[in-house]
């Protein structure tokens, strides 16, 4: 007699388990309907954006979008209605206090029991620290490139100032030496200039041979 009740009970337990995971997630998780109205809000969203559930549920999701990013929402809604999932979209959102936060956003369609799309779930992750670290790295790499170029210029200045006058062979030697030094540094500059810190062998070879 207990068997007919086993499946509904297991489903209820699974739903409660899932709800607990969502509620206690470090990421901000919220849902909205197809009109862009917020319908649920977890603790992670409260921590990230500063609104309590009673303050934000029932309000448009555009409450969280700064004016210069408002054009994103119609595009997101259109893609959702087409059944698309948006993965790790990096953008900017606005907290309750008006401050801006860099986030990585994943948006998935929500369907009812008949498979009809009725809204969307959004998972937002704060990437401010990562963005700041990337900016710092970019500045450091830029400084390294600047110093490398200065070093090459200093070496060339010393070599040309130290050479005997009217010696075409030595001038040719210095020209060849400086070309090789520039070739040596060009490959590393190419890699440092890349956002992925990668470059193809062909690109490195062309850069090295250019001088």
C-alpha positions in Angstrom: 0.0 0.0 0.0 2.9 2.3 0.5 4.2 2.0 -3.0 1.7 4.4 -4.7 2.9 7.2 -2.4 6.6 6.6 -2.9 6.9 8.4 -6.2 5.2 11.6 -5.1 7.1 11.6 -1.9 10.5 11.2 -3.7 9.5 14.0 -6.1 8.6 16.3 -3.2 11.9 15.5 -1.4 13.8 16.2 -4.6 12.0 19.5 -5.0 12.7 20.5 -1.4 16.4 19.5 -1.9 16.7 21.6 -5.0 15.0 24.6 -3.3 17.5 24.4 -0.4 20.4 24.3 -2.9 19.1 27.4 -4.7 18.4 29.3 -1.5 21.8 28.6 0.0 23.9 29.1 -3.2 26.6 31.7 -3.1 25.5 32.8 -6.6 22.6 35.2 -7.1 19.7 33.1 -8.5 16.4 34.7 -9.5 13.5 34.0 -11.8 11.4 36.3 -13.9 8.4 36.0 -16.1 8.2 36.8 -19.8 7.3 40.4 -19.0 10.6 40.8 -17.2 9.0 40.9 -13.7 11.1 39.2 -10.9 9.2 36.2 -9.4 11.8 34.7 -7.0 15.0 35.8 -5.3 17.5 33.8 -3.3 19.9 34.8 -0.5 22.8 35.1 -2.9 20.9 37.7 -4.9 20.1 39.6 -1.7 23.8 39.6 -0.8 24.9 40.7 -4.3 22.3 43.3 -5.1 21.2 44.5 -1.6 17.5 44.0 -2.0 15.4 41.7 0.2 12.9 39.4 -1.5 10.0 41.6 -0.3 11.6 44.7 -1.8 12.4 43.2 -5.3 9.9 40.4 -6.1 7.2 41.9 -8.4 9.4 44.6 -9.7 10.9 44.7 -13.2 14.3 43.1 -13.7 15.4 46.4 -15.3 15.6 47.7 -11.7 19.0 45.9 -11.6 20.2 47.2 -15.0 22.1 50.5 -15.3 20.8 52.9 -18.0 23.7 52.3 -20.4 22.9 48.5 -20.4 19.1 48.7 -20.7 19.2 47.7 -24.4 20.4 44.2 -23.3 17.1 43.1 -21.8 14.9 43.0 -24.9 17.6 41.0 -26.7 17.8 38.5 -23.7 14.0 38.2 -23.6 13.9 37.5 -27.4 16.5 34.8 -27.1 14.7 33.2 -24.2 11.4 33.1 -26.0 13.2 31.3 -28.8 14.3 28.7 -26.3 18.0 29.8 -26.2 20.2 29.5 -23.1 22.7 32.3 -22.5 25.9 31.1 -20.9 28.4 33.2 -18.9 27.5 36.5 -20.4 29.7 39.2 -18.8 27.9 42.5 -18.2 27.3 45.1 -15.5 24.4 45.4 -13.1 23.3 47.9 -10.4 23.0 47.3 -6.7 20.3 48.9 -4.4 22.8 51.5 -3.3 23.4 52.6 -6.9 26.9 51.1 -7.2 27.8 49.0 -10.2 29.0 45.4 -10.1 30.6 43.3 -12.9 28.8 39.9 -13.2 28.9 36.8 -15.2 25.3 36.0 -16.2 23.7 32.7 -17.2 20.1 32.8 -18.3 17.9 29.7 -19.0 14.3 29.3 -20.1 11.7 28.2 -17.6 9.1 25.8 -18.9 5.8 24.6 -17.5 4.6 21.0 -17.4 3.5 21.3 -21.0 6.9 22.5 -22.1 5.8 26.0 -22.7 8.3 28.7 -21.9 6.9 30.9 -19.1 9.9 32.8 -17.9 13.6 32.5 -17.1 16.0 31.7 -14.4 19.1 33.9 -14.0 22.3 33.0 -12.2 24.6 36.0 -11.6 28.2 35.7 -10.3 30.2 38.6 -9.0 33.4 38.8 -11.1 34.6 42.2 -9.8 37.8 40.7 -8.2 38.6 38.9 -11.4 38.1 42.0 -13.5 40.3 44.0 -11.2 43.0 41.4 -11.3 42.9 41.3 -15.1 43.2 45.1 -15.3 46.1 45.0 -13.0 47.8 42.3 -15.0 47.2 44.3 -18.2 48.9 47.4 -16.6 51.8 45.3 -15.5 52.2 43.7 -18.9 52.1 47.1 -20.5 54.8 48.4 -18.2 56.9 45.3 -19.0 56.5 46.0 -22.8 57.4 49.7 -22.3 60.6 48.8 -20.3 61.6 46.2 -22.9 61.3 48.7 -25.7 63.3 51.2 -23.7 66.0 48.5 -23.0 66.4 47.8 -26.7 66.7 51.5 -27.4 69.4 51.9 -24.7 71.3 49.0 -26.1 71.2 50.4 -29.6 72.3 53.9 -28.3 75.3 52.4 -26.4 76.3 50.3 -29.4 76.1 53.2 -31.9 77.9 55.6 -29.6 80.6 53.1 -28.9 81.4 52.3 -32.5 84.4 53.7 -34.4 83.6 56.4 -36.9 83.3 55.7 -40.6 83.3 51.9 -40.3 80.6 50.5 -42.6 81.2 46.9 -41.6 80.6 47.8 -37.9 77.5 49.8 -38.8 76.2 46.8 -40.7 77.0 44.5 -37.7 75.1 46.8 -35.3 72.2 46.9 -37.7 72.1 43.1 -37.8 72.5 42.8 -34.0 69.6 45.2 -33.3 67.4 43.5 -35.8 68.0 40.2 -34.0 67.4 41.8 -30.6 64.1 43.2 -31.9 63.2 39.8 -33.3 64.0 38.2 -29.9 61.6 40.6 -28.1 58.9 40.7 -30.7 57.6 37.2 -30.0 57.2 37.8 -26.3 55.5 41.2 -27.0 53.1 39.5 -29.3 52.1 37.0 -26.6 51.9 39.7 -23.9 49.6 41.8 -26.2 47.2 38.9 -26.6 44.3 38.8 -24.2 44.5 35.0 -24.1 48.3 35.1 -23.6 48.6 32.8 -26.7 49.9 33.2 -30.2 50.2 30.8 -33.1 53.6 29.6 -34.2 53.0 31.3 -37.5 52.3 34.7 -35.8 55.4 34.4 -33.7 57.5 33.5 -36.7 56.2 36.4 -38.8 56.7 38.8 -35.9 60.3 37.6 -35.3 61.2 37.7 -39.0 59.7 41.2 -39.6 62.8 43.1 -38.3 
